[in-house]
Amino acid sequence: MTNIKDRVNLCFCNVFPNIRPEDIPGASATSLAAWDSVAHVTLLSTVAEEFGVELEVEDFDDLVSYALIVDYLEKKSPDV
């Protein structure tokens, strides 16, 4: 089974096709010019679909980096 970080990496690659793999762990809304409001919703929708979870709308404003998304998923569903 692929781990959470590998699966989140795939989500980032799908939403941000020009991102280099080594830049993904440090990616955030402030570090990626392409991470606008549409990309944010697309990324979180992609993550929700990949993991089969429903992300809480009130959490969207907090999920603004790779690290925060991974941490959220590990806490929400440690066995995903």
mmJSON file of the N, C-alpha and C atoms, coordinates in Angstrom:
{"data_MODEL":{"atom_site":{
"group_PDB":["ATOM","ATOM","ATOM","ATOM","ATOM","ATOM","ATOM","ATOM","ATOM","ATOM","ATOM","ATOM","ATOM","ATOM","ATOM","ATOM","ATOM","ATOM","ATOM","ATOM","ATOM","ATOM","ATOM","ATOM","ATOM","ATOM","ATOM","ATOM","ATOM","ATOM","ATOM","ATOM","ATOM","ATOM","ATOM","ATOM","ATOM","ATOM","ATOM","ATOM","ATOM","ATOM","ATOM","ATOM","ATOM","ATOM","ATOM","ATOM","ATOM","ATOM","ATOM","ATOM","ATOM","ATOM","ATOM","ATOM","ATOM","ATOM","ATOM","ATOM","ATOM","ATOM","ATOM","ATOM","ATOM","ATOM","ATOM","ATOM","ATOM","ATOM","ATOM","ATOM","ATOM","ATOM","ATOM","ATOM","ATOM","ATOM","ATOM","ATOM","ATOM","ATOM","ATOM","ATOM","ATOM","ATOM","ATOM","ATOM","ATOM","ATOM","ATOM","ATOM","ATOM","ATOM","ATOM","ATOM","ATOM","ATOM","ATOM","ATOM","ATOM","ATOM","ATOM","ATOM","ATOM","ATOM","ATOM","ATOM","ATOM","ATOM","ATOM","ATOM","ATOM","ATOM","ATOM","ATOM","ATOM","ATOM","ATOM","ATOM","ATOM","ATOM","ATOM","ATOM","ATOM","ATOM","ATOM","ATOM","ATOM","ATOM","ATOM","ATOM","ATOM","ATOM","ATOM","ATOM","ATOM","ATOM","ATOM","ATOM","ATOM","ATOM","ATOM","ATOM","ATOM","ATOM","ATOM","ATOM","ATOM","ATOM","ATOM","ATOM","ATOM","ATOM","ATOM","ATOM","ATOM","ATOM","ATOM","ATOM","ATOM","ATOM","ATOM","ATOM","ATOM","ATOM","ATOM","ATOM","ATOM","ATOM","ATOM","ATOM","ATOM","ATOM","ATOM","ATOM","ATOM","ATOM","ATOM","ATOM","ATOM","ATOM","ATOM","ATOM","ATOM","ATOM","ATOM","ATOM","ATOM","ATOM","ATOM","ATOM","ATOM","ATOM","ATOM","ATOM","ATOM","ATOM","ATOM","ATOM","ATOM","ATOM","ATOM","ATOM","ATOM","ATOM","ATOM","ATOM","ATOM","ATOM","ATOM","ATOM","ATOM","ATOM","ATOM","ATOM","ATOM","ATOM","ATOM","ATOM","ATOM","ATOM","ATOM","ATOM","ATOM","ATOM","ATOM","ATOM","ATOM","ATOM","ATOM","ATOM","ATOM","ATOM","ATOM","ATOM","ATOM","ATOM","ATOM","ATOM"],
"id":[1,2,3,4,5,6,7,8,9,10,11,12,13,14,15,16,17,18,19,20,21,22,23,24,25,26,27,28,29,30,31,32,33,34,35,36,37,38,39,40,41,42,43,44,45,46,47,48,49,50,51,52,53,54,55,56,57,58,59,60,61,62,63,64,65,66,67,68,69,70,71,72,73,74,75,76,77,78,79,80,81,82,83,84,85,86,87,88,89,90,91,92,93,94,95,96,97,98,99,100,101,102,103,104,105,106,107,108,109,110,111,112,113,114,115,116,117,118,119,120,121,122,123,124,125,126,127,128,129,130,131,132,133,134,135,136,137,138,139,140,141,142,143,144,145,146,147,148,149,150,151,152,153,154,155,156,157,158,159,160,161,162,163,164,165,166,167,168,169,170,171,172,173,174,175,176,177,178,179,180,181,182,183,184,185,186,187,188,189,190,191,192,193,194,195,196,197,198,199,200,201,202,203,204,205,206,207,208,209,210,211,212,213,214,215,216,217,218,219,220,221,222,223,224,225,226,227,228,229,230,231,232,233,234,235,236,237,238,239,240],
"type_symbol":["N","C","C","N","C","C","N","C","C","N","C","C","N","C","C","N","C","C","N","C","C","N","C","C","N","C","C","N","C","C","N","C","C","N","C","C","N","C","C","N","C","C","N","C","C","N","C","C","N","C","C","N","C","C","N","C","C","N","C","C","N","C","C","N","C","C","N","C","C","N","C","C","N","C","C","N","C","C","N","C","C","N","C","C","N","C","C","N","C","C","N","C","C","N","C","C","N","C","C","N","C","C","N","C","C","N","C","C","N","C","C","N","C","C","N","C","C","N","C","C","N","C","C","N","C","C","N","C","C","N","C","C","N","C","C","N","C","C","N","C","C","N","C","C","N","C","C","N","C","C","N","C","C","N","C","C","N","C","C","N","C","C","N","C","C","N","C","C","N","C","C","N","C","C","N","C","C","N","C","C","N","C","C","N","C","C","N","C","C","N","C","C","N","C","C","N","C","C","N","C","C","N","C","C","N","C","C","N","C","C","N","C","C","N","C","C","N","C","C","N","C","C","N","C","C","N","C","C","N","C","C","N","C","C","N","C","C","N","C","C"],
"label_atom_id":["N","CA","C","N","CA","C","N","CA","C","N","CA","C","N","CA","C","N","CA","C","N","CA","C","N","CA","C","N","CA","C","N","CA","C","N","CA","C","N","CA","C","N","CA","C","N","CA","C","N","CA","C","N","CA","C","N","CA","C","N","CA","C","N","CA","C","N","CA","C","N","CA","C","N","CA","C","N","CA","C","N","CA","C","N","CA","C","N","CA","C","N","CA","C","N","CA","C","N","CA","C","N","CA","C","N","CA","C","N","CA","C","N","CA","C","N","CA","C","N","CA","C","N","CA","C","N","CA","C","N","CA","C","N","CA","C","N","CA","C","N","CA","C","N","CA","C","N","CA","C","N","CA","C","N","CA","C","N","CA","C","N","CA","C","N","CA","C","N","CA","C","N","CA","C","N","CA","C","N","CA","C","N","CA","C","N","CA","C","N","CA","C","N","CA","C","N","CA","C","N","CA","C","N","CA","C","N","CA","C","N","CA","C","N","CA","C","N","CA","C","N","CA","C","N","CA","C","N","CA","C","N","CA","C","N","CA","C","N","CA","C","N","CA","C","N","CA","C","N","CA","C","N","CA","C","N","CA","C","N","CA","C","N","CA","C","N","CA","C","N","CA","C","N","CA","C","N","CA","C"],
"label_alt_id":[null,null,null,null,null,null,null,null,null,null,null,null,null,null,null,null,null,null,null,null,null,null,null,null,null,null,null,null,null,null,null,null,null,null,null,null,null,null,null,null,null,null,null,null,null,null,null,null,null,null,null,null,null,null,null,null,null,null,null,null,null,null,null,null,null,null,null,null,null,null,null,null,null,null,null,null,null,null,null,null,null,null,null,null,null,null,null,null,null,null,null,null,null,null,null,null,null,null,null,null,null,null,null,null,null,null,null,null,null,null,null,null,null,null,null,null,null,null,null,null,null,null,null,null,null,null,null,null,null,null,null,null,null,null,null,null,null,null,null,null,null,null,null,null,null,null,null,null,null,null,null,null,null,null,null,null,null,null,null,null,null,null,null,null,null,null,null,null,null,null,null,null,null,null,null,null,null,null,null,null,null,null,null,null,null,null,null,null,null,null,null,null,null,null,null,null,null,null,null,null,null,null,null,null,null,null,null,null,null,null,null,null,null,null,null,null,null,null,null,null,null,null,null,null,null,null,null,null,null,null,null,null,null,null,null,null,null,null,null,null],
"label_comp_id":["MET","MET","MET","THR","THR","THR","ASN","ASN","ASN","ILE","ILE","ILE","LYS","LYS","LYS","ASP","ASP","ASP","ARG","ARG","ARG","VAL","VAL","VAL","ASN","ASN","ASN","LEU","LEU","LEU","CYS","CYS","CYS","PHE","PHE","PHE","CYS","CYS","CYS","ASN","ASN","ASN","VAL","VAL","VAL","PHE","PHE","PHE","PRO","PRO","PRO","ASN","ASN","ASN","ILE","ILE","ILE","ARG","ARG","ARG","PRO","PRO","PRO","GLU","GLU","GLU","ASP","ASP","ASP","ILE","ILE","ILE","PRO","PRO","PRO","GLY","GLY","GLY","ALA","ALA","ALA","SER","SER","SER","ALA","ALA","ALA","THR","THR","THR","SER","SER","SER","LEU","LEU","LEU","ALA","ALA","ALA","ALA","ALA","ALA","TRP","TRP","TRP","ASP","ASP","ASP","SER","SER","SER","VAL","VAL","VAL","ALA","ALA","ALA","HIS","HIS","HIS","VAL","VAL","VAL","THR","THR","THR","LEU","LEU","LEU","LEU","LEU","LEU","SER","SER","SER","THR","THR","THR","VAL","VAL","VAL","ALA","ALA","ALA","GLU","GLU","GLU","GLU","GLU","GLU","PHE","PHE","PHE","GLY","GLY","GLY","VAL","VAL","VAL","GLU","GLU","GLU","LEU","LEU","LEU","GLU","GLU","GLU","VAL","VAL","VAL","GLU","GLU","GLU","ASP","ASP","ASP","PHE","PHE","PHE","ASP","ASP","ASP","ASP","ASP","ASP","LEU","LEU","LEU","VAL","VAL","VAL","SER","SER","SER","TYR","TYR","TYR","ALA","ALA","ALA","LEU","LEU","LEU","ILE","ILE","ILE","VAL","VAL","VAL","ASP","ASP","ASP","TYR","TYR","TYR","LEU","LEU","LEU","GLU","GLU","GLU","LYS","LYS","LYS","LYS","LYS","LYS","SER","SER","SER","PRO","PRO","PRO","ASP","ASP","ASP","VAL","VAL","VAL"],
"label_asym_id":["A","A","A","A","A","A","A","A","A","A","A","A","A","A","A","A","A","A","A","A","A","A","A","A","A","A","A","A","A","A","A","A","A","A","A","A","A","A","A","A","A","A","A","A","A","A","A","A","A","A","A","A","A","A","A","A","A","A","A","A","A","A","A","A","A","A","A","A","A","A","A","A","A","A","A","A","A","A","A","A","A","A","A","A","A","A","A","A","A","A","A","A","A","A","A","A","A","A","A","A","A","A","A","A","A","A","A","A","A","A","A","A","A","A","A","A","A","A","A","A","A","A","A","A","A","A","A","A","A","A","A","A","A","A","A","A","A","A","A","A","A","A","A","A","A","A","A","A","A","A","A","A","A","A","A","A","A","A","A","A","A","A","A","A","A","A","A","A","A","A","A","A","A","A","A","A","A","A","A","A","A","A","A","A","A","A","A","A","A","A","A","A","A","A","A","A","A","A","A","A","A","A","A","A","A","A","A","A","A","A","A","A","A","A","A","A","A","A","A","A","A","A","A","A","A","A","A","A","A","A","A","A","A","A","A","A","A","A","A","A"],
"label_entity_id":["1","1","1","1","1","1","1","1","1","1","1","1","1","1","1","1","1","1","1","1","1","1","1","1","1","1","1","1","1","1","1","1","1","1","1","1","1","1","1","1","1","1","1","1","1","1","1","1","1","1","1","1","1","1","1","1","1","1","1","1","1","1","1","1","1","1","1","1","1","1","1","1","1","1","1","1","1","1","1","1","1","1","1","1","1","1","1","1","1","1","1","1","1","1","1","1","1","1","1","1","1","1","1","1","1","1","1","1","1","1","1","1","1","1","1","1","1","1","1","1","1","1","1","1","1","1","1","1","1","1","1","1","1","1","1","1","1","1","1","1","1","1","1","1","1","1","1","1","1","1","1","1","1","1","1","1","1","1","1","1","1","1","1","1","1","1","1","1","1","1","1","1","1","1","1","1","1","1","1","1","1","1","1","1","1","1","1","1","1","1","1","1","1","1","1","1","1","1","1","1","1","1","1","1","1","1","1","1","1","1","1","1","1","1","1","1","1","1","1","1","1","1","1","1","1","1","1","1","1","1","1","1","1","1","1","1","1","1","1","1"],
"label_seq_id":[1,1,1,2,2,2,3,3,3,4,4,4,5,5,5,6,6,6,7,7,7,8,8,8,9,9,9,10,10,10,11,11,11,12,12,12,13,13,13,14,14,14,15,15,15,16,16,16,17,17,17,18,18,18,19,19,19,20,20,20,21,21,21,22,22,22,23,23,23,24,24,24,25,25,25,26,26,26,27,27,27,28,28,28,29,29,29,30,30,30,31,31,31,32,32,32,33,33,33,34,34,34,35,35,35,36,36,36,37,37,37,38,38,38,39,39,39,40,40,40,41,41,41,42,42,42,43,43,43,44,44,44,45,45,45,46,46,46,47,47,47,48,48,48,49,49,49,50,50,50,51,51,51,52,52,52,53,53,53,54,54,54,55,55,55,56,56,56,57,57,57,58,58,58,59,59,59,60,60,60,61,61,61,62,62,62,63,63,63,64,64,64,65,65,65,66,66,66,67,67,67,68,68,68,69,69,69,70,70,70,71,71,71,72,72,72,73,73,73,74,74,74,75,75,75,76,76,76,77,77,77,78,78,78,79,79,79,80,80,80],
"pdbx_PDB_ins_code":[null,null,null,null,null,null,null,null,null,null,null,null,null,null,null,null,null,null,null,null,null,null,null,null,null,null,null,null,null,null,null,null,null,null,null,null,null,null,null,null,null,null,null,null,null,null,null,null,null,null,null,null,null,null,null,null,null,null,null,null,null,null,null,null,null,null,null,null,null,null,null,null,null,null,null,null,null,null,null,null,null,null,null,null,null,null,null,null,null,null,null,null,null,null,null,null,null,null,null,null,null,null,null,null,null,null,null,null,null,null,null,null,null,null,null,null,null,null,null,null,null,null,null,null,null,null,null,null,null,null,null,null,null,null,null,null,null,null,null,null,null,null,null,null,null,null,null,null,null,null,null,null,null,null,null,null,null,null,null,null,null,null,null,null,null,null,null,null,null,null,null,null,null,null,null,null,null,null,null,null,null,null,null,null,null,null,null,null,null,null,null,null,null,null,null,null,null,null,null,null,null,null,null,null,null,null,null,null,null,null,null,null,null,null,null,null,null,null,null,null,null,null,null,null,null,null,null,null,null,null,null,null,null,null,null,null,null,null,null,null],
"Cartn_x":[0.848,0.0,0.881,0.526,1.268,0.977,2.009,1.787,1.153,0.755,0.038,0.856,2.13,2.948,3.055,3.214,3.286,1.991,0.879,-0.424,-0.681,-0.266,-0.411,0.511,1.708,2.622,1.935,1.229,0.518,-0.552,-1.242,-2.261,-1.634,-0.505,0.193,0.648,1.167,1.622,0.469,-0.699,-1.866,-2.372,-2.329,-2.845,-1.794,-0.537,0.566,1.561,1.259,2.098,3.525,3.784,5.131,5.993,5.45,6.221,7.249,8.441,9.486,9.241,9.437,9.179,9.892,11.097,11.837,11.27,10.421,9.818,8.483,7.919,6.59,6.553,7.485,7.381,7.392,7.955,7.985,6.928,6.05,5.055,3.999,3.641,2.583,1.916,0.823,0.108,0.963,1.907,2.767,4.002,4.372,5.59,5.327,4.092,3.744,2.845,3.324,2.533,1.243,1.296,0.124,-0.946,-0.611,-1.558,-2.475,-3.494,-4.498,-5.737,-6.822,-8.02,-8.619,-8.563,-9.093,-8.214,-6.905,-5.982,-6.148,-6.424,-6.599,-7.794,-8.909,-10.116,-9.891,-9.229,-8.941,-8.039,-7.01,-6.088,-6.818,-7.593,-8.281,-9.346,-9.982,-10.938,-10.225,-9.058,-8.256,-7.805,-7.372,-6.949,-8.135,-9.283,-10.469,-10.842,-10.785,-11.111,-10.079,-8.804,-7.728,-7.857,-8.212,-8.242,-9.642,-10.64,-11.996,-12.477,-12.072,-12.486,-13.228,-14.012,-14.697,-13.966,-13.388,-12.693,-13.716,-13.527,-14.439,-14.16,-15.197,-15.046,-14.345,-14.639,-14.011,-12.508,-12.022,-10.593,-9.842,-10.563,-9.918,-8.887,-9.233,-8.314,-7.035,-7.072,-5.894,-5.012,-5.539,-4.811,-4.101,-3.09,-2.431,-0.985,-0.63,0.708,0.686,1.684,1.849,1.892,2.72,2.903,1.595,0.833,-0.429,-1.459,-1.462,-2.387,-2.031,-0.745,-0.3,-0.642,-0.343,-0.632,-2.132,-2.955,-4.417,-4.878,-4.362,-4.761,-4.288,-3.091,-2.58,-3.425,-3.9,-4.74,-6.169,-6.679,-8.064,-8.243,-7.268,-7.412,-6.041,-5.491,-4.131,-3.951,-5.041,-4.924,-5.201,-5.288,-5.545,-4.329],
"Cartn_y":[-1.197,0.0,1.243,2.177,3.422,4.271,4.949,5.742,7.092,7.798,9.063,10.06,10.205,11.198,10.89,9.632,9.266,9.622,9.367,9.646,11.145,11.908,13.371,13.923,13.344,13.751,13.615,12.503,12.296,13.362,13.72,14.769,16.09,16.423,17.661,17.635,16.513,16.395,16.549,16.048,16.168,17.604,18.318,19.687,20.695,20.423,21.312,20.529,20.318,19.457,19.958,21.218,21.762,21.731,21.231,21.189,20.063,20.358,19.331,18.461,17.158,16.254,16.673,17.189,17.587,18.85,19.593,20.807,20.546,19.378,19.091,19.162,18.556,18.608,20.017,20.976,22.352,23.242,22.662,23.445,24.026,25.269,25.932,26.969,27.497,28.516,29.758,29.995,31.17,30.897,29.642,29.333,28.987,28.661,28.299,29.369,30.001,31.028,30.445,29.195,28.551,28.182,28.266,27.885,29.066,29.223,30.256,29.602,30.353,29.81,28.628,28.682,27.566,26.327,26.504,25.384,24.806,25.662,25.202,24.259,24.686,23.848,22.564,22.691,21.515,20.543,21.059,20.201,19.477,20.212,19.573,18.589,18.871,17.916,16.652,16.844,15.713,14.856,15.513,14.796,14.028,14.679,14.018,12.791,12.912,11.776,10.659,11.017,10.02,9.212,9.885,9.225,8.769,9.102,8.693,9.304,10.549,11.258,12.519,13.003,14.272,15.317,16.284,17.36,18.372,18.845,19.832,21.191,21.86,23.157,24.154,24.074,25.001,24.753,23.612,23.306,23.791,24.17,24.56,25.669,26.67,27.794,27.384,26.271,25.801,24.879,24.304,23.315,23.991,24.791,25.642,25.242,24.022,23.53,22.006,21.478,20.018,19.44,20.022,19.504,19.524,20.599,20.693,19.696,19.454,18.473,17.064,16.729,15.404,15.226,16.236,16.164,15.976,16.708,16.6,15.177,14.63,13.284,12.237,12.401,11.445,11.473,12.64,12.743,12.277,12.606,12.279,10.786,10.193,8.805,8.136,7.794,7.255,5.96,5.292,4.011,4.129,5.362,5.515,5.157],
"Cartn_z":[0.0,0.0,0.0,-0.817,-0.913,0.313,0.815,2.015,1.691,2.726,2.576,1.767,2.084,1.379,-0.113,-0.46,-1.882,-2.604,-1.953,-2.567,-2.664,-1.658,-1.721,-2.808,-2.95,-4.031,-5.382,-5.602,-6.859,-7.07,-6.02,-6.113,-6.527,-5.907,-6.26,-7.71,-8.16,-9.554,-10.534,-10.165,-11.037,-11.129,-10.022,-9.993,-10.459,-10.128,-10.498,-11.355,-12.634,-13.474,-13.675,-13.421,-13.614,-12.354,-11.264,-10.022,-10.077,-9.603,-9.555,-8.32,-8.443,-7.308,-6.021,-6.147,-4.943,-4.294,-5.013,-4.464,-3.772,-3.975,-3.422,-1.892,-1.162,0.303,0.898,0.201,0.695,0.068,-0.74,-1.465,-0.536,-0.832,-0.082,-0.975,-0.494,-1.253,-1.458,-0.568,-0.705,-1.557,-1.717,-2.477,-3.939,-4.285,-5.659,-6.278,-7.317,-7.987,-8.562,-8.98,-9.584,-8.554,-7.272,-6.221,-5.926,-6.747,-6.532,-5.925,-5.831,-5.181,-5.943,-7.268,-8.067,-7.885,-7.921,-7.72,-6.312,-5.342,-3.962,-3.858,-4.423,-4.383,-5.19,-6.328,-7.158,-6.412,-5.762,-5.008,-3.883,-3.113,-1.988,-2.459,-3.575,-4.151,-4.618,-5.219,-5.677,-4.498,-3.43,-2.221,-1.628,-1.532,-0.969,-1.785,-3.096,-3.962,-3.818,-3.803,-3.681,-2.394,-1.308,-0.004,0.406,-0.391,-0.052,1.242,1.481,2.695,2.306,3.239,3.038,3.861,3.178,3.877,4.357,5.558,6.12,5.492,5.03,4.37,5.297,6.566,7.509,7.652,7.2,7.249,6.003,4.956,3.697,3.896,4.721,4.929,5.651,6.362,7.094,6.259,5.205,4.407,3.241,3.589,2.596,2.318,2.665,2.334,2.282,1.621,1.547,2.967,3.812,5.172,5.963,5.839,6.571,6.057,4.76,4.18,4.652,4.62,5.081,6.556,7.361,8.799,9.041,8.322,8.44,8.127,7.03,6.63,7.638,8.169,9.165,10.427,10.82,12.018,11.74,10.561,10.221,10.003,9.369,8.964,8.935,10.072,10.104,9.32,8.999,8.29,6.791,6.246,4.801,3.983],
"occupancy":[1.0,1.0,1.0,1.0,1.0,1.0,1.0,1.0,1.0,1.0,1.0,1.0,1.0,1.0,1.0,1.0,1.0,1.0,1.0,1.0,1.0,1.0,1.0,1.0,1.0,1.0,1.0,1.0,1.0,1.0,1.0,1.0,1.0,1.0,1.0,1.0,1.0,1.0,1.0,1.0,1.0,1.0,1.0,1.0,1.0,1.0,1.0,1.0,1.0,1.0,1.0,1.0,1.0,1.0,1.0,1.0,1.0,1.0,1.0,1.0,1.0,1.0,1.0,1.0,1.0,1.0,1.0,1.0,1.0,1.0,1.0,1.0,1.0,1.0,1.0,1.0,1.0,1.0,1.0,1.0,1.0,1.0,1.0,1.0,1.0,1.0,1.0,1.0,1.0,1.0,1.0,1.0,1.0,1.0,1.0,1.0,1.0,1.0,1.0,1.0,1.0,1.0,1.0,1.0,1.0,1.0,1.0,1.0,1.0,1.0,1.0,1.0,1.0,1.0,1.0,1.0,1.0,1.0,1.0,1.0,1.0,1.0,1.0,1.0,1.0,1.0,1.0,1.0,1.0,1.0,1.0,1.0,1.0,1.0,1.0,1.0,1.0,1.0,1.0,1.0,1.0,1.0,1.0,1.0,1.0,1.0,1.0,1.0,1.0,1.0,1.0,1.0,1.0,1.0,1.0,1.0,1.0,1.0,1.0,1.0,1.0,1.0,1.0,1.0,1.0,1.0,1.0,1.0,1.0,1.0,1.0,1.0,1.0,1.0,1.0,1.0,1.0,1.0,1.0,1.0,1.0,1.0,1.0,1.0,1.0,1.0,1.0,1.0,1.0,1.0,1.0,1.0,1.0,1.0,1.0,1.0,1.0,1.0,1.0,1.0,1.0,1.0,1.0,1.0,1.0,1.0,1.0,1.0,1.0,1.0,1.0,1.0,1.0,1.0,1.0,1.0,1.0,1.0,1.0,1.0,1.0,1.0,1.0,1.0,1.0,1.0,1.0,1.0,1.0,1.0,1.0,1.0,1.0,1.0,1.0,1.0,1.0,1.0,1.0,1.0],
"B_iso_or_equiv":[0.0,0.0,0.0,0.0,0.0,0.0,0.0,0.0,0.0,0.0,0.0,0.0,0.0,0.0,0.0,0.0,0.0,0.0,0.0,0.0,0.0,0.0,0.0,0.0,0.0,0.0,0.0,0.0,0.0,0.0,0.0,0.0,0.0,0.0,0.0,0.0,0.0,0.0,0.0,0.0,0.0,0.0,0.0,0.0,0.0,0.0,0.0,0.0,0.0,0.0,0.0,0.0,0.0,0.0,0.0,0.0,0.0,0.0,0.0,0.0,0.0,0.0,0.0,0.0,0.0,0.0,0.0,0.0,0.0,0.0,0.0,0.0,0.0,0.0,0.0,0.0,0.0,0.0,0.0,0.0,0.0,0.0,0.0,0.0,0.0,0.0,0.0,0.0,0.0,0.0,0.0,0.0,0.0,0.0,0.0,0.0,0.0,0.0,0.0,0.0,0.0,0.0,0.0,0.0,0.0,0.0,0.0,0.0,0.0,0.0,0.0,0.0,0.0,0.0,0.0,0.0,0.0,0.0,0.0,0.0,0.0,0.0,0.0,0.0,0.0,0.0,0.0,0.0,0.0,0.0,0.0,0.0,0.0,0.0,0.0,0.0,0.0,0.0,0.0,0.0,0.0,0.0,0.0,0.0,0.0,0.0,0.0,0.0,0.0,0.0,0.0,0.0,0.0,0.0,0.0,0.0,0.0,0.0,0.0,0.0,0.0,0.0,0.0,0.0,0.0,0.0,0.0,0.0,0.0,0.0,0.0,0.0,0.0,0.0,0.0,0.0,0.0,0.0,0.0,0.0,0.0,0.0,0.0,0.0,0.0,0.0,0.0,0.0,0.0,0.0,0.0,0.0,0.0,0.0,0.0,0.0,0.0,0.0,0.0,0.0,0.0,0.0,0.0,0.0,0.0,0.0,0.0,0.0,0.0,0.0,0.0,0.0,0.0,0.0,0.0,0.0,0.0,0.0,0.0,0.0,0.0,0.0,0.0,0.0,0.0,0.0,0.0,0.0,0.0,0.0,0.0,0.0,0.0,0.0,0.0,0.0,0.0,0.0,0.0,0.0],
"pdbx_formal_charge":[null,null,null,null,null,null,null,null,null,null,null,null,null,null,null,null,null,null,null,null,null,null,null,null,null,null,null,null,null,null,null,null,null,null,null,null,null,null,null,null,null,null,null,null,null,null,null,null,null,null,null,null,null,null,null,null,null,null,null,null,null,null,null,null,null,null,null,null,null,null,null,null,null,null,null,null,null,null,null,null,null,null,null,null,null,null,null,null,null,null,null,null,null,null,null,null,null,null,null,null,null,null,null,null,null,null,null,null,null,null,null,null,null,null,null,null,null,null,null,null,null,null,null,null,null,null,null,null,null,null,null,null,null,null,null,null,null,null,null,null,null,null,null,null,null,null,null,null,null,null,null,null,null,null,null,null,null,null,null,null,null,null,null,null,null,null,null,null,null,null,null,null,null,null,null,null,null,null,null,null,null,null,null,null,null,null,null,null,null,null,null,null,null,null,null,null,null,null,null,null,null,null,null,null,null,null,null,null,null,null,null,null,null,null,null,null,null,null,null,null,null,null,null,null,null,null,null,null,null,null,null,null,null,null,null,null,null,null,null,null],
"auth_seq_id":[1,1,1,2,2,2,3,3,3,4,4,4,5,5,5,6,6,6,7,7,7,8,8,8,9,9,9,10,10,10,11,11,11,12,12,12,13,13,13,14,14,14,15,15,15,16,16,16,17,17,17,18,18,18,19,19,19,20,20,20,21,21,21,22,22,22,23,23,23,24,24,24,25,25,25,26,26,26,27,27,27,28,28,28,29,29,29,30,30,30,31,31,31,32,32,32,33,33,33,34,34,34,35,35,35,36,36,36,37,37,37,38,38,38,39,39,39,40,40,40,41,41,41,42,42,42,43,43,43,44,44,44,45,45,45,46,46,46,47,47,47,48,48,48,49,49,49,50,50,50,51,51,51,52,52,52,53,53,53,54,54,54,55,55,55,56,56,56,57,57,57,58,58,58,59,59,59,60,60,60,61,61,61,62,62,62,63,63,63,64,64,64,65,65,65,66,66,66,67,67,67,68,68,68,69,69,69,70,70,70,71,71,71,72,72,72,73,73,73,74,74,74,75,75,75,76,76,76,77,77,77,78,78,78,79,79,79,80,80,80],
"auth_comp_id":["MET","MET","MET","THR","THR","THR","ASN","ASN","ASN","ILE","ILE","ILE","LYS","LYS","LYS","ASP","ASP","ASP","ARG","ARG","ARG","VAL","VAL","VAL","ASN","ASN","ASN","LEU","LEU","LEU","CYS","CYS","CYS","PHE","PHE","PHE","CYS","CYS","CYS","ASN","ASN","ASN","VAL","VAL","VAL","PHE","PHE","PHE","PRO","PRO","PRO","ASN","ASN","ASN","ILE","ILE","ILE","ARG","ARG","ARG","PRO","PRO","PRO","GLU","GLU","GLU","ASP","ASP","ASP","ILE","ILE","ILE","PRO","PRO","PRO","GLY","GLY","GLY","ALA","ALA","ALA","SER","SER","SER","ALA","ALA","ALA","THR","THR","THR","SER","SER","SER","LEU","LEU","LEU","ALA","ALA","ALA","ALA","ALA","ALA","TRP","TRP","TRP","ASP","ASP","ASP","SER","SER","SER","VAL","VAL","VAL","ALA","ALA","ALA","HIS","HIS","HIS","VAL","VAL","VAL","THR","THR","THR","LEU","LEU","LEU","LEU","LEU","LEU","SER","SER","SER","THR","THR","THR","VAL","VAL","VAL","ALA","ALA","ALA","GLU","GLU","GLU","GLU","GLU","GLU","PHE","PHE","PHE","GLY","GLY","GLY","VAL","VAL","VAL","GLU","GLU","GLU","LEU","LEU","LEU","GLU","GLU","GLU","VAL","VAL","VAL","GLU","GLU","GLU","ASP","ASP","ASP","PHE","PHE","PHE","ASP","ASP","ASP","ASP","ASP","ASP","LEU","LEU","LEU","VAL","VAL","VAL","SER","SER","SER","TYR","TYR","TYR","ALA","ALA","ALA","LEU","LEU","LEU","ILE","ILE","ILE","VAL","VAL","VAL","ASP","ASP","ASP","TYR","TYR","TYR","LEU","LEU","LEU","GLU","GLU","GLU","LYS","LYS","LYS","LYS","LYS","LYS","SER","SER","SER","PRO","PRO","PRO","ASP","ASP","ASP","VAL","VAL","VAL"],
"auth_asym_id":["A","A","A","A","A","A","A","A","A","A","A","A","A","A","A","A","A","A","A","A","A","A","A","A","A","A","A","A","A","A","A","A","A","A","A","A","A","A","A","A","A","A","A","A","A","A","A","A","A","A","A","A","A","A","A","A","A","A","A","A","A","A","A","A","A","A","A","A","A","A","A","A","A","A","A","A","A","A","A","A","A","A","A","A","A","A","A","A","A","A","A","A","A","A","A","A","A","A","A","A","A","A","A","A","A","A","A","A","A","A","A","A","A","A","A","A","A","A","A","A","A","A","A","A","A","A","A","A","A","A","A","A","A","A","A","A","A","A","A","A","A","A","A","A","A","A","A","A","A","A","A","A","A","A","A","A","A","A","A","A","A","A","A","A","A","A","A","A","A","A","A","A","A","A","A","A","A","A","A","A","A","A","A","A","A","A","A","A","A","A","A","A","A","A","A","A","A","A","A","A","A","A","A","A","A","A","A","A","A","A","A","A","A","A","A","A","A","A","A","A","A","A","A","A","A","A","A","A","A","A","A","A","A","A","A","A","A","A","A","A"],
"auth_atom_id":["N","CA","C","N","CA","C","N","CA","C","N","CA","C","N","CA","C","N","CA","C","N","CA","C","N","CA","C","N","CA","C","N","CA","C","N","CA","C","N","CA","C","N","CA","C","N","CA","C","N","CA","C","N","CA","C","N","CA","C","N","CA","C","N","CA","C","N","CA","C","N","CA","C","N","CA","C","N","CA","C","N","CA","C","N","CA","C","N","CA","C","N","CA","C","N","CA","C","N","CA","C","N","CA","C","N","CA","C","N","CA","C","N","CA","C","N","CA","C","N","CA","C","N","CA","C","N","CA","C","N","CA","C","N","CA","C","N","CA","C","N","CA","C","N","CA","C","N","CA","C","N","CA","C","N","CA","C","N","CA","C","N","CA","C","N","CA","C","N","CA","C","N","CA","C","N","CA","C","N","CA","C","N","CA","C","N","CA","C","N","CA","C","N","CA","C","N","CA","C","N","CA","C","N","CA","C","N","CA","C","N","CA","C","N","CA","C","N","CA","C","N","CA","C","N","CA","C","N","CA","C","N","CA","C","N","CA","C","N","CA","C","N","CA","C","N","CA","C","N","CA","C","N","CA","C","N","CA","C","N","CA","C","N","CA","C","N","CA","C","N","CA","C","N","CA","C","N","CA","C"],
"pdbx_PDB_model_num":[1,1,1,1,1,1,1,1,1,1,1,1,1,1,1,1,1,1,1,1,1,1,1,1,1,1,1,1,1,1,1,1,1,1,1,1,1,1,1,1,1,1,1,1,1,1,1,1,1,1,1,1,1,1,1,1,1,1,1,1,1,1,1,1,1,1,1,1,1,1,1,1,1,1,1,1,1,1,1,1,1,1,1,1,1,1,1,1,1,1,1,1,1,1,1,1,1,1,1,1,1,1,1,1,1,1,1,1,1,1,1,1,1,1,1,1,1,1,1,1,1,1,1,1,1,1,1,1,1,1,1,1,1,1,1,1,1,1,1,1,1,1,1,1,1,1,1,1,1,1,1,1,1,1,1,1,1,1,1,1,1,1,1,1,1,1,1,1,1,1,1,1,1,1,1,1,1,1,1,1,1,1,1,1,1,1,1,1,1,1,1,1,1,1,1,1,1,1,1,1,1,1,1,1,1,1,1,1,1,1,1,1,1,1,1,1,1,1,1,1,1,1,1,1,1,1,1,1,1,1,1,1,1,1,1,1,1,1,1,1]
}}}
